[in-house]
Amino acid sequence: MDKILVVDDDLGIQKQLKWSFNDHEVVFAEDRQSAIAQLRRHEPSVVTLDLGLPPDPANASEGLKALDEILALAPQTKVIVVTGNNDKENALKAIASGAYDFYQKPIDSDTIQILVNRASNLYELEKENRQLAKSSSSMSKIIGNSESIQQVSRKAEKIAQTDISTLLLGESGTGKEVFARSIHDHSLRSDKAFVAINCASIPENLLESELFGYEKGAFTGANKTTLGKIETAQGGTLFLDEIGDMPLGLQAKMLRFLQERVIERVGGRNEIPVDIRVICATHRDLQAMVVEQTFREDLFYRVGEICINIPPLRDRDNDVVLLARTFLNQYNEEFNTKVKGFSDGAIQAMLQHPWKGNIRELQNKLKSAVILAEGSSIQADDLGLICKDEGTVSESLNLREVRELAESRAIRRAYHQSEKNMSRTAELLGVTRPTLYSLIDKYHLDDVKTGA
């Protein structure tokens, strides 16, 4: 059992709280000195701290000092301050100093038990995330503990040591370039260049020269021979982002390069051998584009010798919290801020949010929240998110809503785990294909229905 430290000089309250926290091991302290001693000895996950401590129990000064010392020694410990009924001002001071929450007397066992359980669960989640963040996995740039992202990471790790052409599929913002860089960093070409180009961001009439380079005099303004991205990546890795947006006419030239490993610069006649690895990515459905004849079938099979489907953030369970904490540390350093963490409401809001923009959306929300946050913790409002249960962590008690949410999440997880194979999805869920299609229609899972 995790440990709870109760700091209170009232023996009656100590006994009451001891029986309230029967799922935890409870230790006690009656003043600031003994509280610090118990903190060092037991390393509790949660501390309930009465602000009115001796030798000055009528004021909150001793309790606030104890709070500062506790957080200095154990900044991850969740401290719930206990105040008098008319002492909201000091409770708010404690929150601003880093306390997790506050509770006003008289003590109600059920209410404070809920607060402590919430704090304890958050502590354990943060502890697990810190351990994961410190662990040195081979694909070190990939952050996440969900089964869906771990499965993809294992696949990326296996292909990193080969030169096989890889196609990364996934919604915008899921981290396709991060995967591409990780594959390169763990390949035999890691000491060479990683060159990226976004096929959607360059005008069609310029993309060819950007990729293949051009000879002096090839067109107006070509005052000198210029290497393209392909030659620049010599010996290393070329990452073609959004290859689904490559013009059809240029696809033929790209296919020849991938087959022959030679290029001709624009305006040139000489074949130039190139030794590089090619990783491509797109958010589009290339197979559908092949059927529509907007993407060459032979090029599709050439760039997608191995395909990796990167799951969206909404299908990665609690990874959003781990990612949020990683970005929080990054932005604290970047903007010289000292935001310590997230309120419970902010965490619940992040877990509930659909994240249609995926990791990129999360980064944008956090960057502004770190700059604008007024307290020591980021609130749901700072993120511009709304917790559906209006700031509490109690989930809906409506069984129909609970069932719909659980089944929708399970379908999406199975769908991405089976790499969008409907038969395999049905098998993982233990239902027939007709039942699966019926559930998809019932819950309006359009992203599954369209193969997104």
Secondary structure as GFF3:
##gff-version 3
##sequence-region A 1 452
A	DSSP	beta_strand	3	7	.	.	.	ID=ss1
A	DSSP	alpha_helix	11	20	.	.	.	ID=ss2
A	DSSP	beta_strand	25	29	.	.	.	ID=ss3
A	DSSP	alpha_helix	32	42	.	.	.	ID=ss4
A	DSSP	beta_strand	46	50	.	.	.	ID=ss5
A	DSSP	alpha_helix	61	73	.	.	.	ID=ss6
A	DSSP	beta_strand	78	83	.	.	.	ID=ss7
A	DSSP	alpha_helix	88	97	.	.	.	ID=ss8
A	DSSP	beta_strand	101	104	.	.	.	ID=ss9
A	DSSP	alpha_helix	109	134	.	.	.	ID=ss10
A	DSSP	alpha_helix	147	160	.	.	.	ID=ss11
A	DSSP	beta_strand	166	169	.	.	.	ID=ss12
A	DSSP	alpha_helix	176	185	.	.	.	ID=ss13
A	DSSP	beta_strand	194	198	.	.	.	ID=ss14
A	DSSP	alpha_helix	204	212	.	.	.	ID=ss15
A	DSSP	alpha_helix	229	232	.	.	.	ID=ss16
A	DSSP	beta_strand	237	241	.	.	.	ID=ss17
A	DSSP	three_ten_helix	243	245	.	.	.	ID=ss18
A	DSSP	alpha_helix	248	260	.	.	.	ID=ss19
A	DSSP	beta_strand	262	263	.	.	.	ID=ss20
A	DSSP	beta_strand	272	273	.	.	.	ID=ss21
A	DSSP	beta_strand	277	282	.	.	.	ID=ss22
A	DSSP	alpha_helix	286	291	.	.	.	ID=ss23
A	DSSP	alpha_helix	297	303	.	.	.	ID=ss24
A	DSSP	beta_strand	306	309	.	.	.	ID=ss25
A	DSSP	three_ten_helix	313	315	.	.	.	ID=ss26
A	DSSP	alpha_helix	319	335	.	.	.	ID=ss27
A	DSSP	beta_strand	341	342	.	.	.	ID=ss28
A	DSSP	alpha_helix	344	352	.	.	.	ID=ss29
A	DSSP	alpha_helix	358	372	.	.	.	ID=ss30
A	DSSP	beta_strand	377	378	.	.	.	ID=ss31
A	DSSP	alpha_helix	380	383	.	.	.	ID=ss32
A	DSSP	alpha_helix	399	417	.	.	.	ID=ss33
A	DSSP	alpha_helix	422	429	.	.	.	ID=ss34
A	DSSP	alpha_helix	433	442	.	.	.	ID=ss35
A	DSSP	alpha_helix	446	449	.	.	.	ID=ss36
###
